[in-house]
Amino acid sequence: MKMNPFAVFEQASSEQELEQFQSLIQKEGFTAFRHFLDGFRERLKGFDETEIEKITTLLERAKQLFPVPGHFSPVWQVVWNEFEQLIAYKITVLESIPQADRDGEWQILIDNPFTNSDIVCYPSLSFIEGAYMYAYFRTDLKQNEYIRLQKIQNLIMAFGSEGSAKKEKSKDR
């Protein structure tokens, strides 16, 4: 399959086109289904509140076409449940943060204060990227972990190479 399988799926407008798509994916197997899921994930990353109905319809259609994704690989046995959770958590973010407050830089912070594990931080995100990552990591939050999606209001930033360059210059004098 040379085209993006998800694009073919999303553009299918008749039952016949969906059946052809289903047959093609089943015929081509694991790789074609993986590409389909990759495209679906990309679509999940970018949707906003104007596309909630469309994205939930696409998921329902995918579940009807491929009711047992584990046939392609055991690792995908629960992929539709994962996508449902991801959509639900992303919708929560979209409903919680007004459109007017979404510009600027966002970051994700994940921590478990009861362990010695490192704090995980994903900085420099757009709001839509942050909403997706929040939903993605929220689906698998462990006991005592927490996740934060936060907007950066003030920022001072430096690079380690800046300090090294200044020290080297002062040595030459």
Secondary structure in CASP SS format (residue, H / E / C, confidence):
PFRMAT SS
TARGET T0000
AUTHOR 0000-0000-0000
METHOD secondary structure of the structure
MODEL  1
M C 1.00
K C 1.00
M C 1.00
N C 1.00
P H 1.00
F H 1.00
A H 1.00
V H 1.00
F H 1.00
E H 1.00
Q H 1.00
A C 1.00
S C 1.00
S C 1.00
E H 1.00
Q H 1.00
E H 1.00
L H 1.00
E H 1.00
Q H 1.00
F H 1.00
Q H 1.00
S H 1.00
L H 1.00
I H 1.00
Q H 1.00
K H 1.00
E H 1.00
G C 1.00
F H 1.00
T H 1.00
A H 1.00
F H 1.00
R H 1.00
H H 1.00
F H 1.00
L H 1.00
D H 1.00
G H 1.00
F H 1.00
R H 1.00
E H 1.00
R H 1.00
L H 1.00
K H 1.00
G H 1.00
F C 1.00
D C 1.00
E H 1.00
T H 1.00
E H 1.00
I H 1.00
E H 1.00
K H 1.00
I H 1.00
T H 1.00
T H 1.00
L H 1.00
L H 1.00
E H 1.00
R H 1.00
A H 1.00
K H 1.00
Q H 1.00
L H 1.00
F C 1.00
P C 1.00
V C 1.00
P H 1.00
G H 1.00
H H 1.00
F C 1.00
S C 1.00
P H 1.00
V H 1.00
W H 1.00
Q C 1.00
V C 1.00
V H 1.00
W H 1.00
N H 1.00
E H 1.00
F H 1.00
E H 1.00
Q H 1.00
L H 1.00
I H 1.00
A H 1.00
Y H 1.00
K H 1.00
I H 1.00
T H 1.00
V H 1.00
L H 1.00
E H 1.00
S H 1.00
I C 1.00
P C 1.00
Q H 1.00
A H 1.00
D H 1.00
R C 1.00
D C 1.00
G C 1.00
E C 1.00
W E 1.00
Q E 1.00
I E 1.00
L E 1.00
I E 1.00
D E 1.00
N C 1.00
P C 1.00
F C 1.00
T C 1.00
N C 1.00
S C 1.00
D C 1.00
I C 1.00
V E 1.00
C E 1.00
Y E 1.00
P E 1.00
S E 1.00
L E 1.00
S C 1.00
F H 1.00
I H 1.00
E H 1.00
G H 1.00
A H 1.00
Y H 1.00
M H 1.00
Y H 1.00
A H 1.00
Y H 1.00
F H 1.00
R H 1.00
T C 1.00
D C 1.00
L C 1.00
K C 1.00
Q C 1.00
N C 1.00
E C 1.00
Y E 1.00
I E 1.00
R E 1.00
L E 1.00
Q E 1.00
K E 1.00
I C 1.00
Q C 1.00
N C 1.00
L C 1.00
I C 1.00
M C 1.00
A C 1.00
F C 1.00
G H 1.00
S H 1.00
E H 1.00
G H 1.00
S H 1.00
A H 1.00
K H 1.00
K H 1.00
E H 1.00
K H 1.00
S H 1.00
K H 1.00
D H 1.00
R C 1.00
END
